[in-house]
């Protein structure tokens, strides 16, 4: 069952439960039993609600959370934990067909750098496997779409370089330009009952999370001499650098994306996320500040499992000492929460009269969803007017991705963090 149908059914059930509660509350307020007409309506509501629920017998509410699928089609809506690789997910799909007829060991040896060198120079020496993998992926405008094996390889490298992924963000492989997931907006309510009294019915409510692939390009210029003389190791360096450039910007978008097209909406600007200020003009953070923010997340019955802050903020805490000049340890309640530094969090934000402020992100990171299209593309522009004067190749690589939150209340952003 698709997400839209599931959401519509749950909305219908919720509407009927609201009407049921309204009828009972009216009779109770007037100190009477239900009238014959009201009793008939209540019976009809219960029967309709039962039939609606029976249309969702296989739906597991856990499927609305990271780590499961809301679609019955294999591979559609799957989410991956940090330990899972996109390349492994791709190989497990029944509709996947390896370009070039490669076995698993062969796929592991493919090099994006060799493929780029061959595509640019026409020299496929020592890159015959990459040539086969690329043969079916020539684009009409002269560029190339990476073969699935190579695309997944680069995406995994992007994945591994991201701070949010290190803390457990959930990867959502996007097989289409737009993907819908469901998240639990409100759980079922329960209450005690007296003997003989009617049971108060309730149903969980769901809402839709939309991931829409947005384009993140990376344009680099590389000299013709480098490609002609480069060793296999140099080609691997090119692949790593491209993946690093893409991962840093995607990491920043996950944390601080503005949400103004074409940029995704990051945690800092997502609706429903708590923002805690350290003061009108900011302040130097203390462990007490961190305790308060972590406690605010726990107050929502959510256990935070990671903190991301600027490397400067990490330095501030590392240098804190007691009166005996001994370095301070984190409080016991925070000691087990991982802390990751990211230079994608700026340290020159303006808060009040201060222009040296930063931010810190605390939350349950599995609720940070990072959707990535599973086809990575690159285009080569050889000695065109833009680069001919310097005898350079223009290499344009882009991936398409988006980010969303499965549960905004799982995050708290601290602003006004000063040195």
C-alpha positions as CSV (number, residue, x, y, z in Angstrom):
1,X,0.0,0.0,0.0
2,X,1.4,3.4,-0.9
3,X,2.0,6.1,1.6
4,X,-0.8,8.4,0.3
5,X,-3.5,5.7,0.7
6,X,-2.2,4.8,4.2
7,X,-2.3,8.4,5.3
8,X,-5.8,8.9,4.0
9,X,-7.1,5.9,5.8
10,X,-5.5,6.9,9.1
11,X,-7.1,10.4,8.7
12,X,-10.5,8.8,8.2
13,X,-10.1,6.7,11.3
14,X,-9.0,9.8,13.3
15,X,-11.9,11.8,12.1
16,X,-14.4,9.1,13.2
17,X,-12.7,8.7,16.6
18,X,-13.0,12.5,17.1
19,X,-16.8,12.3,16.4
20,X,-17.1,9.3,18.7
21,X,-15.4,11.2,21.6
22,X,-17.6,14.3,20.8
23,X,-20.9,12.3,21.2
24,X,-19.8,10.7,24.4
25,X,-18.5,13.9,25.9
26,X,-21.8,15.7,25.1
27,X,-23.9,13.0,26.8
28,X,-21.5,13.0,29.9
29,X,-21.7,16.8,30.2
30,X,-25.5,16.6,30.2
31,X,-25.5,13.8,32.7
32,X,-27.4,11.3,30.6
33,X,-26.9,8.2,28.6
34,X,-26.6,8.2,24.8
35,X,-29.9,8.7,23.0
36,X,-31.2,6.1,20.6
37,X,-30.0,8.1,17.6
38,X,-26.6,8.8,19.2
39,X,-26.2,5.1,20.2
40,X,-26.9,4.1,16.6
41,X,-24.4,6.6,15.3
42,X,-21.7,5.4,17.8
43,X,-22.3,1.8,16.6
44,X,-21.9,2.9,13.0
45,X,-18.8,4.8,13.7
46,X,-17.2,1.8,15.5
47,X,-18.1,-0.5,12.5
48,X,-16.7,1.9,10.0
49,X,-13.5,2.4,12.0
50,X,-13.1,-1.4,12.3
51,X,-13.4,-1.8,8.5
52,X,-10.9,1.0,7.9
53,X,-8.4,-0.7,10.3
54,X,-8.9,-4.0,8.5
55,X,-7.7,-2.3,5.3
56,X,-4.4,-1.8,7.1
57,X,-3.8,-5.3,8.6
58,X,-0.2,-5.5,7.4
59,X,0.9,-2.0,8.2
60,X,3.5,-1.8,11.0
61,X,3.8,1.6,12.6
62,X,7.5,1.0,12.9
63,X,7.6,1.1,9.1
64,X,7.0,4.9,9.4
65,X,10.3,5.2,11.2
66,X,13.8,5.0,9.8
67,X,15.0,1.5,9.0
68,X,11.9,0.2,7.3
69,X,9.9,0.6,4.2
70,X,6.4,2.1,3.6
71,X,6.1,0.4,0.2
72,X,5.5,-3.2,-0.7
73,X,7.7,-2.8,-3.8
74,X,11.1,-4.2,-3.3
75,X,13.7,-1.5,-2.8
76,X,11.2,1.3,-2.8
77,X,11.3,3.4,0.4
78,X,14.1,1.3,2.0
79,X,16.2,3.1,4.5
80,X,19.8,2.2,5.4
81,X,21.5,2.3,8.8
82,X,25.0,3.8,9.0
83,X,26.5,0.3,8.9
84,X,24.8,-0.5,5.6
85,X,26.4,0.5,2.3
86,X,24.5,1.7,-0.8
87,X,26.6,-0.7,-2.9
88,X,25.3,-3.7,-0.8
89,X,21.7,-2.4,-1.0
90,X,22.1,-2.1,-4.7
91,X,23.4,-5.7,-5.1
92,X,20.4,-7.1,-3.1
93,X,17.8,-5.6,-5.4
94,X,16.2,-8.2,-7.6
95,X,15.9,-5.8,-10.5
96,X,19.6,-4.8,-10.4
97,X,21.6,-5.9,-13.4
98,X,25.4,-5.3,-13.3
99,X,26.7,-3.4,-16.3
100,X,29.5,-5.4,-18.1
101,X,28.5,-8.7,-16.3
102,X,30.8,-8.1,-13.4
103,X,31.0,-10.4,-10.4
104,X,31.2,-9.0,-6.8
105,X,35.0,-9.0,-6.7
106,X,35.3,-7.3,-10.0
107,X,32.9,-4.5,-8.9
108,X,35.0,-3.8,-5.8
109,X,38.0,-3.1,-8.0
110,X,36.4,-0.6,-10.3
111,X,37.9,2.9,-10.2
112,X,36.0,6.1,-10.9
113,X,39.3,7.9,-11.4
114,X,40.3,5.4,-14.2
115,X,37.0,5.8,-15.8
116,X,37.3,9.6,-15.8
117,X,40.8,9.4,-17.3
118,X,39.6,7.1,-20.1
119,X,36.6,9.2,-20.9
120,X,38.7,12.3,-21.1
121,X,41.8,11.1,-22.9
122,X,40.4,8.1,-24.8
123,X,43.2,6.0,-23.3
124,X,41.6,3.0,-21.6
125,X,44.9,1.1,-20.9
126,X,44.5,-0.7,-17.6
127,X,40.9,0.4,-17.5
128,X,39.2,-2.1,-19.7
129,X,36.7,-3.0,-16.9
130,X,35.8,0.6,-16.4
131,X,35.2,1.0,-20.1
132,X,32.8,-1.9,-20.1
133,X,31.0,-0.4,-17.1
134,X,30.6,2.9,-18.9
135,X,29.7,1.6,-22.3
136,X,25.9,1.7,-21.7
137,X,25.8,5.0,-19.9
138,X,26.6,7.7,-22.5
139,X,24.3,10.6,-22.2
140,X,22.8,12.5,-25.1
141,X,24.6,15.7,-24.2
142,X,28.0,14.2,-24.3
143,X,28.3,13.4,-20.6
144,X,28.1,10.1,-18.8
145,X,26.0,8.5,-16.1
146,X,28.1,6.4,-13.7
147,X,27.4,2.7,-13.9
148,X,25.5,1.5,-10.8
149,X,28.6,-0.1,-9.3
150,X,30.6,3.1,-9.7
151,X,27.8,5.3,-8.6
152,X,27.3,3.4,-5.4
153,X,31.0,3.4,-4.7
154,X,31.1,7.2,-4.8
155,X,27.9,7.6,-2.8
156,X,29.4,5.3,-0.1
157,X,32.5,7.5,0.0
158,X,30.3,10.6,0.4
159,X,28.3,8.8,3.1
160,X,31.5,7.9,5.1
161,X,32.8,11.5,5.1
162,X,29.7,13.1,6.6
163,X,29.5,14.0,10.3
164,X,25.8,13.3,10.5
165,X,26.4,9.8,9.1
166,X,29.1,9.1,11.7
167,X,26.4,9.8,14.4
168,X,23.8,7.5,12.8
169,X,21.8,9.5,10.2
170,X,19.6,7.3,8.1
171,X,20.3,7.0,4.3
172,X,17.3,6.7,2.0
173,X,18.2,5.5,-1.4
174,X,16.0,7.4,-3.9
175,X,15.1,5.4,-7.0
176,X,12.8,8.2,-8.2
177,X,13.0,12.0,-8.2
178,X,10.5,12.3,-5.4
179,X,9.9,9.9,-2.6
180,X,7.2,9.8,0.1
181,X,7.8,8.4,3.6
182,X,5.4,8.3,6.5
183,X,6.2,9.5,10.0
184,X,4.2,9.0,13.2
185,X,2.8,12.4,14.1
186,X,0.9,11.3,17.2
187,X,0.7,8.0,19.0
188,X,-2.4,6.3,20.4
189,X,-3.6,7.6,23.7
190,X,-4.5,5.2,26.6
191,X,-6.3,5.8,29.8
192,X,-7.5,3.7,32.8
193,X,-11.1,2.7,33.0
194,X,-13.7,1.9,35.7
195,X,-15.5,-1.5,35.8
196,X,-18.3,-1.5,33.3
197,X,-17.2,1.8,31.7
198,X,-16.7,2.1,28.0
199,X,-13.1,2.0,26.6
200,X,-11.9,5.2,25.1
201,X,-10.7,4.6,21.6
202,X,-7.9,6.3,19.8
203,X,-5.7,5.8,16.8
204,X,-2.2,6.9,16.0
205,X,-1.9,9.7,13.4
206,X,0.6,9.9,10.6
207,X,1.9,12.6,8.3
208,X,3.9,12.6,5.1
209,X,7.6,13.3,4.7
210,X,8.6,14.3,1.2
211,X,12.1,13.9,-0.2
212,X,12.7,15.7,-3.4
213,X,16.0,15.2,-5.2
214,X,17.9,18.5,-5.4
215,X,21.0,18.9,-7.6
216,X,24.5,19.4,-6.0
217,X,27.1,20.0,-8.7
218,X,30.9,20.1,-8.4
219,X,32.9,21.6,-11.2
220,X,36.7,21.2,-11.2
221,X,39.4,22.0,-13.7
222,X,42.2,19.5,-14.2
223,X,45.2,20.0,-16.5
224,X,45.6,17.8,-19.6
225,X,49.2,17.0,-18.5
226,X,48.0,15.6,-15.2
227,X,45.6,13.2,-16.9
228,X,48.1,12.1,-19.5
229,X,50.8,11.4,-16.9
230,X,48.8,10.5,-13.8
231,X,49.3,7.2,-12.1
232,X,46.5,4.9,-10.8
233,X,47.1,6.3,-7.3
234,X,46.5,9.8,-8.6
235,X,43.3,8.7,-10.2
236,X,42.1,7.3,-6.9
237,X,42.9,10.7,-5.3
238,X,40.7,12.5,-7.8
239,X,37.8,10.2,-6.8
240,X,38.4,10.8,-3.1
241,X,38.5,14.6,-3.6
242,X,35.3,14.6,-5.6
243,X,33.5,12.6,-2.9
244,X,34.9,14.8,-0.2
245,X,33.7,18.0,-1.8
246,X,30.2,16.6,-2.3
247,X,30.1,15.2,1.2
248,X,31.1,18.4,2.9
249,X,28.3,20.4,1.3
250,X,25.7,17.7,1.8
251,X,26.7,17.6,5.5
252,X,26.3,21.4,5.7
253,X,22.9,21.2,4.1
254,X,21.7,18.5,6.5
255,X,22.7,20.7,9.4
256,X,22.0,24.3,8.2
257,X,20.3,24.1,4.8
258,X,18.1,27.1,4.3
259,X,15.2,25.3,2.6
260,X,15.1,28.0,-0.1
261,X,15.2,26.3,-3.5
262,X,17.4,24.7,-4.7
263,X,18.8,24.1,-1.2
264,X,17.4,21.4,1.2
265,X,16.0,22.3,4.6
266,X,18.5,21.5,7.3
267,X,17.9,20.7,11.0
268,X,18.5,24.4,12.0
269,X,15.7,25.6,9.8
270,X,13.3,22.6,10.0
271,X,9.8,23.2,11.6
272,X,9.4,21.6,15.0
273,X,13.0,21.6,16.0
274,X,13.8,23.3,19.3
275,X,16.3,26.2,19.2
276,X,18.0,27.2,22.5
277,X,19.9,30.5,22.7
278,X,22.8,31.1,25.0
279,X,21.8,34.7,25.4
280,X,21.1,38.0,23.7
281,X,24.8,38.2,22.6
282,X,25.7,34.6,23.0
283,X,28.1,33.1,25.6
284,X,30.8,30.6,26.0
285,X,29.2,27.2,26.5
286,X,29.5,25.1,29.7
287,X,28.7,21.5,30.5
288,X,25.6,22.8,32.3
289,X,24.3,24.2,29.0
290,X,24.8,20.9,27.4
291,X,23.0,19.1,30.3
292,X,20.0,21.4,29.9
293,X,19.7,20.9,26.2
294,X,20.1,17.1,26.4
295,X,17.5,17.0,29.2
296,X,15.1,19.0,27.0
297,X,15.3,16.3,24.3
298,X,14.9,13.6,26.9
299,X,11.8,15.4,28.1
300,X,10.2,14.4,24.8
301,X,10.9,10.7,25.7
302,X,13.7,10.7,23.2
303,X,17.3,9.7,24.1
304,X,19.8,11.8,22.2
305,X,22.7,9.8,20.8
306,X,25.1,12.4,19.4
307,X,26.3,16.0,19.4
308,X,27.7,17.9,16.4
309,X,29.5,21.2,17.0
310,X,32.3,23.2,15.4
311,X,35.9,22.2,16.1
312,X,36.3,25.5,17.9
313,X,33.6,24.4,20.3
314,X,35.3,21.1,20.9
315,X,38.5,23.0,21.7
316,X,36.6,25.2,24.2
317,X,35.4,22.1,26.1
318,X,38.7,20.3,25.8
319,X,40.5,23.3,27.5
320,X,38.1,23.6,30.5
321,X,39.8,23.0,33.8
322,X,39.0,23.0,37.5
323,X,40.5,25.1,40.3
324,X,43.4,22.6,40.5
325,X,44.1,23.2,36.8
326,X,42.9,19.7,35.9
327,X,41.0,19.1,32.7
328,X,37.3,18.6,33.3
329,X,35.6,15.4,32.3
330,X,32.1,15.4,30.8
331,X,29.3,14.8,33.4
332,X,28.3,11.2,33.9
333,X,25.0,11.7,32.1
334,X,26.8,13.0,29.0
335,X,29.8,10.8,29.0
336,X,28.4,8.1,26.7
337,X,27.0,10.6,24.1
338,X,29.4,10.8,21.2
339,X,30.6,14.2,20.1
340,X,31.7,15.0,16.6
341,X,33.4,18.1,15.2
342,X,32.4,19.6,11.9
343,X,33.9,22.6,10.1
344,X,30.7,22.9,8.2
345,X,29.2,24.7,11.2
346,X,30.3,28.4,10.9
347,X,32.0,30.3,13.7
348,X,31.2,33.8,12.5
349,X,27.5,34.0,13.0
350,X,26.0,37.2,14.3
351,X,23.9,37.1,17.5
352,X,23.1,40.4,19.0
353,X,26.3,42.4,19.1
354,X,28.6,39.3,18.7
355,X,29.9,38.3,15.3
356,X,31.9,35.2,16.4
357,X,29.0,32.8,17.3
358,X,28.5,29.2,16.3
359,X,25.9,26.5,16.9
360,X,25.7,23.0,18.3
361,X,23.3,20.2,17.3
362,X,22.0,17.7,19.8
363,X,19.6,14.9,18.9
364,X,18.8,11.3,18.0
365,X,20.5,11.1,14.6
366,X,18.6,8.1,13.2
367,X,15.7,10.6,12.8
368,X,17.8,12.6,10.3
369,X,16.9,11.3,6.9
370,X,19.3,11.8,4.0
371,X,17.8,10.9,0.6
372,X,20.3,10.2,-2.2
373,X,19.5,9.4,-5.8
374,X,21.3,6.2,-6.6
375,X,22.5,7.4,-10.0
376,X,25.5,9.8,-10.0
377,X,26.3,11.6,-13.2
378,X,29.3,13.4,-14.5
379,X,30.0,15.3,-17.7
380,X,33.3,16.1,-19.4
381,X,33.8,19.3,-21.3
382,X,37.1,18.9,-23.2
383,X,39.0,22.1,-24.1
384,X,35.9,24.1,-24.7
385,X,36.0,27.9,-24.7
386,X,35.9,28.1,-21.0
387,X,39.1,26.1,-20.4
388,X,41.1,26.2,-23.7
389,X,43.5,29.0,-22.7
390,X,44.9,26.9,-19.9
391,X,44.9,23.5,-21.6
392,X,42.5,22.1,-19.0
393,X,39.6,19.7,-18.9
394,X,36.4,20.7,-17.2
395,X,35.0,18.0,-15.0
396,X,31.4,18.4,-13.8
397,X,30.1,15.9,-11.3
398,X,26.8,16.1,-9.6
399,X,24.6,14.1,-7.3
400,X,21.0,14.6,-6.3
401,X,19.9,14.5,-2.7
402,X,17.5,15.9,-0.1
403,X,17.2,15.8,3.7
404,X,14.2,15.6,6.1
405,X,13.5,14.7,9.7
406,X,11.5,11.7,10.8
407,X,10.8,13.3,14.2
408,X,11.7,17.1,14.6
409,X,11.3,16.9,18.4
410,X,14.4,14.6,18.4
411,X,16.7,17.6,17.8
412,X,17.7,20.8,19.7
413,X,20.0,23.4,18.2
414,X,22.0,25.6,20.5
415,X,22.7,29.1,19.1
416,X,25.1,31.9,20.2
417,X,27.9,29.5,21.0
418,X,31.0,31.7,21.5
419,X,34.7,30.8,22.1
